[in-house]
């Protein structure tokens, strides 16, 4: 499920809340309990090591749940805000050919062509990306939308910006 919020100046923010990975949380919890059990029954070193290792993993798994995937769609372009440091702003005038790309069954991403000023958009890696995905850039998430719907939304915003 995607939450869309229209902000001032026509900015649209797509937010996909991350779902907790219950299996990972359960496995980490079982190992933490097993580590405590080992420590209590006399295997202190291995019990503490297990408890600390899987306790840290459990904490990181819980922390990762709170970081949503976010995409800001603005008048001048769009930007992935999911990481600690935001990604580059992709200007509408330099974007073309938004299309869904599927690396495996059940997984889809949005690939597109970006004619940016930096050499990274024209070099060997860009050519490799283009041969694999049909574009030199791709978004890291579909932000809770189907890839084709996100492509349509981005194409629509690009057309509005060029008017």
Number of C-alpha atoms within 10 A of each C-alpha: 10 15 13 15 13 13 12 8 8 11 16 18 22 24 22 21 17 15 11 14 12 11 9 14 17 12 12 22 17 14 19 24 16 16 25 20 16 19 18 12 10 10 13 15 12 14 22 18 16 21 24 16 15 22 18 14 17 20 12 12 17 16 11 14 13 12 15 17 20 24 24 21 24 23 17 15 20 22 18 22 19 19 11 7 8 12 13 11 15 19 18 22 15 13 18 16 14 24 22 21 19 13 10 7 6 6 12 17 22 25 25 21 21 22 17 14 9 8 10 13 18 14 11 11 12 18 16 13 17 16 11 12 21 19 23 22 20 19 13 14 18 24 26 17 16 14 22 17 14 20 21 14 14 21 18 11 19 24 12 11 15 10 5
